[in-house]
Amino acid sequence: MKKNFIYNIVYQVLVLFLPLVTIPYVSRILGANGIGIYSYTYSIAYYFMIIAMLGLNNYGNRTIAKIRDNKEKLSKEFWSIYFLQVIISVLMVILYLLYVLIFESQYKIIAIIQIMYVISSVFDINWFFFGMEKFKLTITRNIVIKLISLVLIFVLIKTPEDLWKYVAILAASTMFSNVILFSFIRKYVKFVKISLKDIKKHLKPSIILFLPVIAVSIYKIMDKIMLGLLSNVTEVGYYENAEKMTQVPLSIITALGTVMLPRVSNMLSNKKEDEVKKILEKTMPLIMFLTFPMVLGIIAISNDFAIVFFGEEFKKSGYLIQLLSITVVFLAWGNVIRTQYLIPKEKDREYIISAFLGAIVNFITNLIFIPKFASLGACIGTIMAEFVVMFYQTYVLRKELNIKKYLKDSSTFLIKSLIMFIIVILIGKLIKDSKFIRILIQVFVGILIYIILNIRYIYKNVNIKNILNIIKKKEG
C-alpha cells in the first residue's frame, strides 16, 4: 500500500509537470482555434471510447479486487469481462468510422486520427491492474510513454498546420500505452475457456456502472461539443485550456482515490465497514486541507497566469479558470465520498441518480447560457452540475457517514485559505513588476502563509509516515 501511494504521487507529479511544459508551447503554436478543434473532435471520439468500456473501469476494478487471491477464479473473471469489452469495443470502432465517413465533413482528417483513442479501448485493461493494486506497472509504463510524447511534441509541432501531428501523438500514445500493458497479463492470469454465459453475466452490472459514466460525461465532455455547436471552436479552445488548469489540483486529489478504491472494496468484502468509516474521517480533512488553498490560490493568480502561460490570445481563459476552480471543491469532496464508500459499497443506484441529476442540470443550463455567454455559460453549467452531484451523494449518505464531522474538520482549512487568499490578492496589487515575477512571489508567499497557519496540523498529520498510515490497513 505504501508503494502504491508513492507510485501514484510520483506519477501525479509528472502529470502536473508535463502540461506545465507542453501547454504554453502548444497554445502559442496552434492557437485557440487549433486547441478548440482538437478538443471538439476528441470529445466526440471520447463518447465512443467510454461506450466501448461500458463502465468496466469501475466494475472490473471492483470485481478483481474482491477475488484477486484466487487465481482460478481471477483468470475466469478476467477473461469473461475482457471478452465482453472486446465485443463492444470492436463495435464502437466500426460505428465511429461510419460516423466520420458519413457525418464529419469540416474536421474529417483530425477525426480519423482520433479513431486511435477508440481502438485503444480494445486493449485497455487498466481496471485489472488497479484491482490487483499493481500500480507500479501501469505508472512506470505511463511515465515512459508520456516522456516520449513530450519529446515528439517539441520536435514535430512547429506551425498551426501541425495540428494533425499533435493529435496523432496524443492518440497514438494512449493506444500504445494500452497495447504494451496487455503484454504483462500472462504473469497474473492463465487463459481459460469462457462461455457466452460467462460473458453475459457481466453485462448487466457493467451497464449499471456505465450509466453514471455516460451521465458524468454529459457535463464533462458534452459541454465542449455544445460549445462547438452553439458557439465556435475558438471558445472551445479557451474552455479547454482553462479546464486543463483545474485538472492540476484534481490530479493530486484523485491520486489517493485511485489507490483507495480497490483497497476499500477488499475491506468491505471482508466486513470491515467500521474501519472504512474511520479512514474516511481522516482522509476527508486531508483532502480539503489540500483543496482549499489550491483552489483559492489558482483563483488569485489566474488572470495573470492565463496570459503568461497560454499567451495573450488566451486572456479569456483566466476568467474561465476562476469559475471552473470552484468545481474542484465539489469534485474533491465527491471523490472521497465516491471512491472510498459509494462505489466500493456497491451503492450503484445512488451513484447513477446523482450522475443523471448532474447531467440534466448541466444540459439545461448549457442550452440556456452557452448561446448567450459562450464559454462562460459552459462554466456556469459545469459548476451547477458538480454541486448537484456532490450534494446528492452527500445527502443520501448522511445517515451512514459522519458528514457533520467532515464539515467541521474541513471548515478550519477554508478559513485559513481565505486569509491566505486575501493576502495574496493584496500582494498582487502592490507588485508592479512583470506578471511572471508577480505570480512567483504570490505563489511563494501564499504557500508560506498557509504552512504557517496550519503548522500544528501539518506537524501532527501531514508527514509521509502519517499519510501512509491513513491509507494503510493491516491484513487480517
C-alpha positions as CSV (number, residue, x, y, z in Angstrom):
1,M,0.0,0.0,0.0
2,K,2.9,2.4,0.8
3,K,4.5,1.7,-2.5
4,N,1.2,2.2,-4.4
5,F,0.7,5.6,-2.8
6,I,4.2,6.7,-3.5
7,Y,4.0,5.5,-7.2
8,N,0.8,7.5,-7.6
9,I,2.3,10.6,-6.1
10,V,5.3,10.3,-8.4
11,Y,3.0,9.8,-11.4
12,Q,0.8,12.7,-10.4
13,V,3.8,15.0,-10.1
14,L,4.7,14.0,-13.6
15,V,1.1,14.6,-14.7
16,L,1.4,18.1,-13.2
17,F,4.8,18.8,-14.7
18,L,4.2,17.8,-18.3
19,P,1.3,20.2,-19.0
20,L,3.4,23.0,-17.5
21,V,6.0,22.3,-20.2
22,T,3.8,21.5,-23.2
23,I,0.6,23.6,-22.9
24,P,2.4,27.0,-23.2
25,Y,4.2,25.8,-26.3
26,V,1.3,24.1,-28.0
27,S,-1.1,27.0,-27.2
28,R,1.2,29.5,-28.9
29,I,1.8,27.3,-31.9
30,L,-1.8,26.0,-32.5
31,G,-3.7,28.9,-31.1
32,A,-7.2,28.9,-29.6
33,N,-8.7,27.6,-32.9
34,G,-6.3,24.7,-33.1
35,I,-6.8,23.7,-29.5
36,G,-10.5,24.0,-30.0
37,I,-10.6,21.7,-33.0
38,Y,-8.6,19.1,-31.1
39,S,-10.9,19.4,-28.0
40,Y,-14.1,19.3,-30.1
41,T,-13.1,16.2,-32.2
42,Y,-11.6,14.4,-29.1
43,S,-14.8,15.0,-27.2
44,I,-16.8,13.1,-29.9
45,A,-14.3,10.2,-30.0
46,Y,-14.3,10.1,-26.3
47,Y,-18.0,9.2,-26.3
48,F,-17.4,6.1,-28.5
49,M,-14.5,5.2,-26.2
50,I,-16.5,5.3,-23.0
51,I,-19.3,3.3,-24.6
52,A,-16.7,0.8,-25.6
53,M,-15.5,0.5,-21.9
54,L,-19.1,0.2,-20.7
55,G,-18.4,1.1,-17.1
56,L,-15.7,-1.6,-16.9
57,N,-13.1,0.7,-15.3
58,N,-15.1,0.8,-12.0
59,Y,-16.8,-2.6,-12.4
60,G,-13.7,-4.5,-13.4
61,N,-11.6,-2.8,-10.7
62,R,-14.1,-3.7,-8.0
63,T,-14.6,-7.2,-9.2
64,I,-10.9,-8.1,-9.5
65,A,-10.2,-6.5,-6.1
66,K,-12.6,-9.0,-4.4
67,I,-11.2,-12.2,-6.0
68,R,-7.5,-11.4,-6.5
69,D,-6.3,-14.0,-4.1
70,N,-8.0,-16.9,-6.0
71,K,-6.1,-17.3,-9.3
72,E,-8.5,-19.8,-10.8
73,K,-11.5,-17.5,-10.3
74,L,-9.4,-14.5,-11.1
75,S,-8.5,-15.9,-14.6
76,K,-12.1,-16.8,-15.4
77,E,-13.5,-13.5,-14.3
78,F,-10.8,-11.5,-16.2
79,W,-11.3,-13.3,-19.5
80,S,-15.1,-13.1,-19.3
81,I,-15.0,-9.4,-18.5
82,Y,-12.4,-8.7,-21.2
83,F,-14.2,-10.6,-23.9
84,L,-17.3,-8.5,-23.2
85,Q,-15.1,-5.4,-23.6
86,V,-13.6,-6.6,-26.9
87,I,-17.0,-7.3,-28.4
88,I,-18.3,-3.8,-27.5
89,S,-15.1,-2.0,-28.4
90,V,-14.8,-3.5,-31.9
91,L,-18.4,-2.5,-32.5
92,M,-17.7,1.1,-31.4
93,V,-14.6,1.3,-33.7
94,I,-16.8,0.4,-36.6
95,L,-19.6,2.8,-35.6
96,Y,-17.1,5.6,-35.1
97,L,-15.6,5.0,-38.5
98,L,-19.0,5.2,-40.1
99,Y,-19.7,8.4,-38.2
100,V,-16.6,10.1,-39.5
101,L,-17.2,8.9,-43.1
102,I,-20.9,9.9,-43.2
103,F,-21.3,12.8,-40.8
104,E,-18.0,14.6,-40.3
105,S,-17.0,17.0,-43.0
106,Q,-15.3,20.0,-41.6
107,Y,-12.6,18.2,-39.5
108,K,-12.6,14.8,-41.2
109,I,-8.8,14.2,-41.2
110,I,-8.5,15.1,-37.5
111,A,-11.5,13.0,-36.6
112,I,-10.0,10.0,-38.5
113,I,-6.8,10.3,-36.5
114,Q,-8.8,10.4,-33.3
115,I,-10.0,6.8,-34.0
116,M,-6.8,5.6,-32.3
117,Y,-8.5,6.6,-29.0
118,V,-11.4,4.3,-29.8
119,I,-9.1,1.5,-30.9
120,S,-7.2,1.8,-27.6
121,S,-10.3,0.7,-25.7
122,V,-9.9,-2.8,-27.2
123,F,-6.6,-3.2,-25.2
124,D,-7.4,-1.1,-22.1
125,I,-7.1,-3.4,-19.1
126,N,-6.0,-0.8,-16.6
127,W,-9.0,-1.9,-14.5
128,F,-7.4,-5.3,-13.9
129,F,-4.1,-4.0,-12.7
130,F,-5.8,-1.4,-10.5
131,G,-8.0,-4.1,-9.0
132,M,-4.8,-6.1,-8.3
133,E,-3.2,-3.0,-6.9
134,K,-0.3,-3.3,-9.3
135,F,0.2,0.4,-9.7
136,K,3.9,0.3,-10.3
137,L,3.5,-1.4,-13.7
138,T,0.8,0.9,-15.0
139,I,2.5,4.0,-13.8
140,T,6.0,3.2,-15.0
141,R,4.6,2.5,-18.4
142,N,2.7,5.8,-18.5
143,I,5.7,7.8,-17.4
144,V,7.9,6.4,-20.2
145,I,5.2,7.0,-22.9
146,K,4.4,10.5,-21.6
147,L,8.0,11.5,-21.7
148,I,8.4,10.2,-25.3
149,S,5.2,12.1,-26.3
150,L,6.7,15.2,-24.7
151,V,9.8,15.0,-26.9
152,L,7.8,14.3,-30.0
153,I,5.6,17.4,-29.4
154,F,8.6,19.7,-29.2
155,V,10.3,18.1,-32.2
156,L,7.4,17.8,-34.6
157,I,4.9,20.6,-33.7
158,K,6.2,23.8,-35.3
159,T,3.2,25.5,-37.1
160,P,-0.6,25.6,-36.9
161,E,-0.6,23.2,-39.8
162,D,0.9,20.6,-37.5
163,L,-2.3,20.1,-35.6
164,W,-2.8,16.7,-37.1
165,K,0.6,15.6,-35.8
166,Y,-0.3,16.9,-32.3
167,V,-3.5,14.8,-32.4
168,A,-1.7,11.8,-33.7
169,I,1.0,12.0,-30.9
170,L,-1.6,12.1,-28.1
171,A,-3.9,9.5,-29.6
172,A,-1.1,7.1,-30.5
173,S,0.5,7.4,-27.1
174,T,-2.8,6.3,-25.5
175,M,-3.2,3.4,-27.8
176,F,0.4,2.1,-27.5
177,S,0.2,2.5,-23.7
178,N,-2.7,0.1,-23.6
179,V,-1.2,-2.4,-26.0
180,I,2.1,-2.5,-24.0
181,L,0.2,-3.1,-20.8
182,F,-1.7,-6.0,-22.2
183,S,1.6,-7.9,-22.8
184,F,2.0,-8.3,-19.0
185,I,-1.3,-10.0,-18.3
186,R,0.1,-13.6,-18.7
187,K,2.0,-13.1,-15.5
188,Y,-1.2,-12.8,-13.4
189,V,-3.8,-15.0,-15.2
190,K,-3.9,-18.1,-17.3
191,F,-6.1,-18.5,-20.3
192,V,-9.3,-20.4,-19.6
193,K,-12.2,-21.3,-21.8
194,I,-15.1,-18.8,-21.5
195,S,-18.7,-19.5,-22.4
196,L,-21.2,-16.9,-23.7
197,K,-23.0,-17.3,-20.4
198,D,-19.8,-16.3,-18.5
199,I,-19.6,-13.1,-20.6
200,K,-23.3,-12.3,-20.4
201,K,-23.4,-12.3,-16.6
202,H,-21.1,-9.2,-16.5
203,L,-23.3,-7.3,-19.0
204,K,-26.0,-6.0,-16.6
205,P,-23.7,-4.9,-13.7
206,S,-21.3,-3.2,-16.1
207,I,-24.2,-1.4,-17.7
208,I,-25.4,-0.3,-14.3
209,L,-22.0,1.3,-13.6
210,F,-21.9,2.6,-17.2
211,L,-25.0,4.7,-16.7
212,P,-23.3,7.2,-14.3
213,V,-20.2,7.2,-16.6
214,I,-22.3,8.4,-19.6
215,A,-24.2,10.8,-17.4
216,V,-21.0,12.3,-16.0
217,S,-19.6,12.6,-19.5
218,I,-22.5,14.9,-20.4
219,Y,-21.2,17.6,-18.0
220,K,-17.5,16.7,-18.5
221,I,-17.4,16.4,-22.3
222,M,-20.7,17.3,-23.8
223,D,-20.2,21.0,-22.8
224,K,-17.3,21.1,-25.3
225,I,-19.4,19.6,-28.0
226,M,-22.3,22.0,-27.2
227,L,-19.8,24.9,-27.2
228,G,-18.6,23.9,-30.7
229,L,-22.2,23.6,-32.0
230,L,-23.8,26.6,-30.2
231,S,-20.8,28.9,-30.3
232,N,-17.4,28.1,-32.1
233,V,-14.3,26.1,-31.7
234,T,-12.3,29.1,-30.6
235,E,-14.5,29.3,-27.5
236,V,-13.8,25.6,-27.0
237,G,-10.1,26.4,-27.1
238,Y,-10.5,28.9,-24.3
239,Y,-12.5,26.5,-22.3
240,E,-10.2,23.5,-22.9
241,N,-7.1,25.3,-21.6
242,A,-9.0,26.7,-18.6
243,E,-10.2,23.2,-17.7
244,K,-6.7,21.8,-18.0
245,M,-5.6,24.1,-15.3
246,T,-8.3,22.9,-12.9
247,Q,-7.2,19.4,-13.6
248,V,-3.8,20.2,-11.9
249,P,-5.2,20.2,-8.3
250,L,-7.6,17.4,-9.2
251,S,-4.7,15.1,-10.2
252,I,-3.3,15.3,-6.7
253,I,-6.6,14.7,-5.1
254,T,-7.5,11.7,-7.3
255,A,-4.1,10.0,-6.6
256,L,-5.4,9.0,-3.2
257,G,-8.8,7.9,-4.6
258,T,-7.2,5.7,-7.2
259,V,-5.3,3.8,-4.5
260,M,-8.2,3.6,-2.1
261,L,-11.0,2.2,-4.3
262,P,-9.6,-1.4,-4.6
263,R,-8.4,-1.4,-1.0
264,V,-11.7,-0.3,0.4
265,S,-13.6,-2.7,-1.9
266,N,-11.4,-5.5,-0.5
267,M,-12.0,-4.3,3.1
268,L,-15.8,-4.2,2.7
269,S,-15.8,-7.7,1.2
270,N,-14.2,-8.7,4.5
271,K,-16.8,-7.0,6.6
272,K,-14.6,-4.1,7.8
273,E,-17.0,-1.3,7.3
274,D,-16.2,0.4,10.6
275,E,-12.6,0.6,9.7
276,V,-13.5,2.1,6.3
277,K,-15.5,4.9,8.1
278,K,-12.6,5.7,10.3
279,I,-10.4,6.0,7.3
280,L,-12.9,8.4,5.7
281,E,-12.8,10.6,8.9
282,K,-9.1,11.1,8.3
283,T,-8.9,11.3,4.5
284,M,-11.6,13.9,4.1
285,P,-9.9,16.6,6.1
286,L,-6.6,15.8,4.5
287,I,-8.1,16.2,1.0
288,M,-9.8,19.5,2.0
289,F,-6.6,20.7,3.6
290,L,-5.0,20.4,0.1
291,T,-8.0,21.5,-1.9
292,F,-9.0,24.9,-0.4
293,P,-5.6,26.6,-0.8
294,M,-5.0,25.2,-4.3
295,V,-8.4,26.5,-5.5
296,L,-8.2,29.9,-3.9
297,G,-4.5,30.2,-4.9
298,I,-5.4,29.5,-8.6
299,I,-8.3,32.0,-8.5
300,A,-6.0,34.7,-7.1
301,I,-3.4,34.4,-9.9
302,S,-5.5,33.1,-12.8
303,N,-5.8,36.3,-14.8
304,D,-2.0,36.9,-15.0
305,F,-1.3,33.2,-15.2
306,A,-3.5,32.7,-18.3
307,I,-1.6,35.4,-20.2
308,V,1.9,34.3,-19.1
309,F,1.2,30.6,-19.5
310,F,-1.0,30.3,-22.6
311,G,-0.3,33.6,-24.3
312,E,-2.2,36.9,-24.8
313,E,-4.7,35.2,-27.1
314,F,-6.0,33.2,-24.1
315,K,-6.7,36.1,-21.8
316,K,-10.3,35.0,-21.6
317,S,-9.2,31.6,-20.1
318,G,-8.2,33.5,-17.0
319,Y,-11.8,34.3,-16.1
320,L,-12.9,30.7,-17.0
321,I,-10.2,29.3,-14.7
322,Q,-11.7,31.4,-11.8
323,L,-15.1,29.9,-12.4
324,L,-14.1,26.3,-13.0
325,S,-11.8,26.3,-9.9
326,I,-15.0,26.4,-7.8
327,T,-15.9,22.9,-9.1
328,V,-12.6,21.5,-7.7
329,V,-14.0,21.8,-4.2
330,F,-17.2,19.9,-5.1
331,L,-15.1,17.3,-7.1
332,A,-12.6,16.8,-4.2
333,W,-15.4,16.2,-1.6
334,G,-17.3,14.0,-4.0
335,N,-14.2,12.0,-5.0
336,V,-13.7,10.9,-1.4
337,I,-17.4,10.0,-1.0
338,R,-17.5,8.1,-4.2
339,T,-14.2,6.2,-4.3
340,Q,-14.0,5.4,-0.6
341,Y,-17.6,4.5,0.1
342,L,-20.3,4.8,-2.6
343,I,-18.7,2.7,-5.3
344,P,-16.9,0.1,-3.1
345,K,-20.2,-0.2,-1.1
346,E,-21.9,-1.0,-4.4
347,K,-24.5,1.7,-3.9
348,D,-24.9,1.9,-7.7
349,R,-28.4,3.2,-7.7
350,E,-27.4,6.3,-5.7
351,Y,-24.4,6.8,-7.9
352,I,-26.5,6.6,-11.0
353,I,-29.2,9.0,-9.8
354,S,-26.6,11.6,-8.7
355,A,-24.8,11.4,-12.1
356,F,-28.0,11.8,-14.1
357,L,-29.2,14.7,-11.9
358,G,-25.9,16.4,-12.8
359,A,-26.2,15.6,-16.4
360,I,-29.8,17.0,-16.6
361,V,-28.8,20.2,-14.8
362,N,-25.8,20.7,-17.0
363,F,-27.6,20.1,-20.3
364,I,-30.4,22.5,-19.5
365,T,-28.1,25.3,-18.2
366,N,-25.8,24.8,-21.2
367,L,-28.8,25.3,-23.6
368,I,-29.7,28.5,-21.7
369,F,-26.3,30.1,-21.1
370,I,-23.9,28.9,-23.9
371,P,-25.8,30.8,-26.7
372,K,-25.7,34.0,-24.6
373,F,-22.3,33.7,-22.8
374,A,-20.4,31.1,-24.9
375,S,-17.6,29.5,-22.7
376,L,-18.7,31.5,-19.6
377,G,-22.0,29.8,-20.0
378,A,-20.4,26.4,-20.1
379,C,-18.6,27.2,-16.9
380,I,-21.9,28.0,-15.2
381,G,-23.4,24.7,-16.3
382,T,-20.4,22.8,-15.0
383,I,-20.4,24.5,-11.6
384,M,-24.1,23.8,-11.1
385,A,-23.8,20.2,-12.2
386,E,-20.8,19.4,-10.0
387,F,-22.6,20.9,-7.0
388,V,-25.8,18.9,-7.6
389,V,-23.8,15.6,-7.9
390,M,-21.8,16.3,-4.7
391,F,-24.8,17.5,-2.7
392,Y,-27.0,14.5,-3.6
393,Q,-24.2,11.9,-2.9
394,T,-23.6,13.5,0.4
395,Y,-27.3,13.8,1.3
396,V,-28.1,10.1,0.6
397,L,-25.2,9.0,2.8
398,R,-25.9,11.4,5.7
399,K,-27.2,8.6,8.0
400,E,-24.2,6.3,7.2
401,L,-21.3,8.8,7.3
402,N,-20.4,11.4,9.8
403,I,-20.9,14.4,7.5
404,K,-21.1,17.0,10.2
405,K,-17.6,15.9,11.4
406,Y,-16.3,16.1,7.9
407,L,-17.6,19.7,7.6
408,K,-16.4,20.7,11.0
409,D,-12.9,19.3,10.5
410,S,-12.6,20.8,7.0
411,S,-14.0,24.3,7.7
412,T,-10.9,25.5,9.5
413,F,-8.9,25.0,6.3
414,L,-11.4,27.1,4.4
415,I,-11.0,30.0,6.8
416,K,-7.2,29.8,6.7
417,S,-7.2,29.5,2.9
418,L,-9.4,32.7,2.7
419,I,-6.8,34.5,4.9
420,M,-4.1,33.4,2.5
421,F,-6.2,34.4,-0.5
422,I,-6.7,38.0,0.7
423,I,-3.0,38.4,1.4
424,V,-2.1,37.0,-2.0
425,I,-4.5,39.4,-3.7
426,L,-3.1,42.4,-1.8
427,I,0.4,41.4,-2.7
428,G,-0.6,41.2,-6.4
429,K,-1.9,44.8,-6.3
430,L,1.3,46.1,-4.6
431,I,3.7,44.4,-7.1
432,K,4.0,46.4,-10.3
433,D,6.8,44.2,-11.9
434,S,6.2,41.7,-14.7
435,K,3.3,39.3,-14.5
436,F,5.7,36.4,-14.2
437,I,7.5,37.9,-11.2
438,R,4.2,38.8,-9.6
439,I,3.0,35.2,-9.9
440,L,6.1,33.7,-8.5
441,I,6.0,36.0,-5.4
442,Q,2.3,35.4,-4.9
443,V,2.7,31.6,-5.1
444,F,5.7,31.6,-2.7
445,V,4.1,33.9,-0.2
446,G,0.8,32.0,-0.4
447,I,2.4,28.6,0.3
448,L,4.4,30.1,3.2
449,I,1.4,31.7,4.8
450,Y,-0.7,28.6,4.5
451,I,2.0,26.4,6.1
452,I,2.4,28.9,9.0
453,L,-1.3,29.0,9.6
454,N,-1.5,25.2,9.6
455,I,1.8,24.3,11.2
456,R,0.1,22.3,14.0
457,Y,-2.0,20.2,11.7
458,I,1.0,19.6,9.4
459,Y,3.2,18.5,12.3
460,K,0.6,16.0,13.5
461,N,-0.8,14.8,10.2
462,V,1.0,15.8,7.0
463,N,4.2,13.9,7.0
464,I,4.8,10.9,4.8
465,K,4.5,8.4,7.7
466,N,1.1,9.5,8.8
467,I,-0.2,10.0,5.3
468,L,0.7,6.4,4.6
469,N,-0.9,5.3,7.8
470,I,-4.1,6.9,6.7
471,I,-4.4,4.5,3.8
472,K,-2.5,1.6,5.2
473,K,-4.6,-1.3,6.7
474,K,-3.1,-4.4,8.2
475,E,-4.4,-7.6,6.7
476,G,-6.3,-10.0,9.0
